[in-house]
Structure formats: C-alpha cells, structure tokens
Amino acid sequence: MERKLSAASRRSTQSSIQQLSHLAQRVGAVNLAEGFPDFPAPAHVKAAAVAAIAADHNQYSHVQGVCDILAETMKRDHGLDVDPLTDFVICCGQSEAFAAAIFAIIDPGDEVLLFDPAYETYETCIELARGVPVYVPLDPPSWTLNEDKFIKSFTGRTKAVVLNSPHNPTGKVFTKEELLIIAEACQKMDCFAITDEVYEYITYDENKHISLASLPRMQERTIITSSLSKTYSVTGWRIGWACATANIASAIRNIHVKLTDSAPAPFQEAALIALISTPDYYTSLKKDYKMRRDFILQLLKDIGFHISFEPQGSVFVFAELPRSCQLSDIDFVMKLINDAGVAAVPGRGFFHRSCDGESYHHQYVRFAFCKGDDTLKAAALKMRNMSDSNGRAWLNGRQEDPTASTSP
C-alpha cells in the first residue's frame, strides 16, 4: 500500500536534525544537534503548570488571559496596538501557528519567498498547501540581505514572504535597513509577510530584535508567529501563537481548530505566569546565553573552525569548516559523532534545491548551545581530546593550546 501514499508524504522525509539526535542518543553522544535546552525550565513556570493540572485545567480550553498579556507585550515591545479578543490564535507551538497561517493564505501555485539557509519545516508546510517555495539566498559570511536578488525573486504569483529573525541556523538578526527593504517590497507587491520570532528575547551585544509588523503600514499584512518554547525553556509544552489583524486571525483560527482544537490547557494556564516574568528574567536569559555562545565560539576556534560571523541572536552557531579541511559537512559530523562522541548538524540541510550549485553549502556545521554547563564542558572535553589524540587540531593542523579554558 505504500504506493498509495500521497506525493506530499513521499517528499517529506525524516528530519536530519531528529535523525542525528536519535543517533546521538543511541551511541551516548553529547547532543549539540537539536535546539532544545537540557537544563530546567524556570521554577515559577513549572510550579504554575503543576498547579494548573492539580486544579483540573485538563480539558479543551482557550485561555483568554494569555491573549490579554500578549497584547500588552506587543504594545510594550513593538508599539503595536492589537485587540486581544480578535487578533491572537493560541496554537500547539509556533510550528502549528506557522502551518495554520500558511493553510489560511496559500492557494495551489502561490509562491512563498524564503531566505536561504532556512529552517526545514517552512518548505514542508508550503508544499502541503500546494504552494511553491522560492528561495532567496542570503550572502555569506554575514548572511546579509541582497536587495537585488530579493526583488528579482518576486513574480505575479508571490503571495507571502517568510522572515525568521533572529535566524535559525545562522544566528543573524535582520537590521532595520534590511527590514525596510522587505517591508517596501511586500507593500509594492501587495503580499503577506509571515514572521517567526521565537528567538525574539535571545539577542546579543548591541543587536535588538525588531518585529517587521512594527514598521509603517506592515501590521495589516504581517502574521507574527512565536511561542513560549525558547524564551522559557519549555519546548515540549507546545504553546505558541499567531498574531494578525482580526480577519486574518479568524481564518487562521478556523484552520487551527480543525487541526488540533486547542493547545494544552494546563500549559496555557502556566503561560499566564511565564509571560509576566520580571525584566530581570529576560536580562538573565540574555546574559546566560551570551556566556554559552562565547564558550562554544572559543571552543570551535580552538579546534580549527573558521568563525567569520558570530551569532547575533538565537541559540545556534553556524560554523564554517576551514578551506584546508578535507571533510565535507556530513563527513565531519559523522566523524564528530563516531570519534568524539558529540553530535552536530551538517549545514547543507538548511540550504535548498534552487541554490545547490553554491560550493559553500557543504562548508557549514550547526551547533546548538542551548545546553547546561555540564553538557558544554563534556562536549569541549571530548572535542579537545580528539584534537589532542591526533597531536594537532583536526581541522587545519594548528597546534592545540593545552591551557585553553574548558569552563563556560
């Protein structure tokens, strides 16, 4: 009966990230492949979930209070006036919010522009809606928006532009100048913008997240998607949302209800507590993640990686193999798992068909640093030991510094 499966299901293969995570688990490797924290969620947020379950908030539910707080947050962070009664859809994570948004606006043959490299689930959602993903390559090494390539990607069939900032896998935060280019093009071509803003509170140095919807005349055509997952270290709770003007939100809500009916009720109740965390929480979140970022960057430099772009946001380093390295990204990752006991993700999985001729697609490896100190120290020890066992750094032949720190 396999031949009777849909064409969409045959095109949709298992995620390489999940495959590598499963392999890491089987062989006991340290998992720097998948972007989930392995440290505890905030105690006050967990306590709220436990209390909600004990209070029997366990049935289908829509917790309006979550929308009320999100509306206040949108006003505070982005200057957006949104109606909490009509402009939010609470979904099963950002992933479902994005899928429901795509299903609400895309007809067969509609084209959707995505910036390449891109997170893998966007393409699948677009294809399930029978839309056409069109990839616009960002220019390495800083992954800058090339205005000419972007504008030339529009056609009369372009229905939407997808923007993920801070960006997975590169860690790029789109600048206001780049956002203005995107906004002007969306208005000129009269198309939607769908944003993925799950890393909105995880930015570094002087970089600041700006929501595309906050730019002039963009709120009416922008669908914001985000979630609790990354900000509060609860990726398994599956609480996310879409925010759009009332008529668009209504269409998304109708799709959401048919897909999943409602998001998990007790975790919606816990979201009421998470979303009113004090400013100190967000300050601490950035500080802790910056330490983890700096630690993994130094480790990768020590073993020979070429770091030409440091993450400005998110929880990933997209590190470039040095020109002298004889290994492809896939070969390196398999060697890393088998010889060092550390899992990462080959970069080529984030690049797509329309750009396959570019040689740099095989030169990047993504490392997730949303891990506890013990995990990062264990990964560092294993990777340094592998370098030491070869008598020199395994990527470019530099002598390893035996005095380098192994503490995040």
Buried (B, 14 or more C-beta within 10 A) or exposed (E): EEEEEEEEEEEBEEBBBEBBBBBBEEEEBBBBBBBBBBEEBBEBBBEBBEBBBEEEBEEEBBBEEBBBBBBBBBEEBBEBEBEBEBBBBBBBBBBBBBBBBBBBBBEEEBBBBBBBBBBBBBBBBBBBBEBBBBBBBBEBBEBBBBBEEBBEBBEEBBBBBBBBBBBBBBBBBBBEEBBBBBBBBBBEBEBBBBBBBBBBBBBBEEBEBBBBBBBEEBBEBBBBBBBBBBBBBBBEBBBBBBBBBEEBBBBBBBBBBEEBEBBBBBBBBBBBBBBEBEEEBEEEBBEBBBBBBBBBBBBBBBBBBBBEBEBBBBBBBBBBBBEEBEBBBBBBBBEBBEBBBBBBBBBBBBBBEBBEEEEBBBBBBBBBBBBBBEBBBBBBBBBBBBBEEEEEBBBBEBEBEEEEEBEB
